[in-house]
């Protein structure tokens, strides 16, 4: 019985490691942290995250993604933005908060489109594709970008990612653990096995 359990644990660990390697490998050469080096793609997709943390403080992931999107527009590396995220039962609306941030930072209304049904990365990318987008720049943090690019590639989309800065402090282990699990879920998603 113990041997069987060890084999199961080993196979699960190997599966998780393979999924994470496979997802990360698919993003090689498509992630940019320099606005000068990233190619022009007409559409930018900002992936959702709450504007506020649970303690009520400003979420640095949110601010850094928004600032990255503003920079891409100002440097004319994209022409328009899709702001994709979820809307919670409590009324939290990620795309609306993103939209407000863009307007406050001088981005004109005509360049902004909201996607309020992007409650997961998979859905955000699928919604963009279903809306006729075939090429885009994905805007998020680096680990998340790998997963998003993997999903986009499996949907036959031509995408690159622009890396927003991560927070200088915080529970990075928790974030990394989340991404390890999320990359496994992304592998299931692209082969049609729903994980949620």
Order of alpha helices (4+ residues) and beta strands (2+ residues): alpha-beta-beta-alpha-beta-alpha-beta-alpha-beta-alpha-beta-alpha
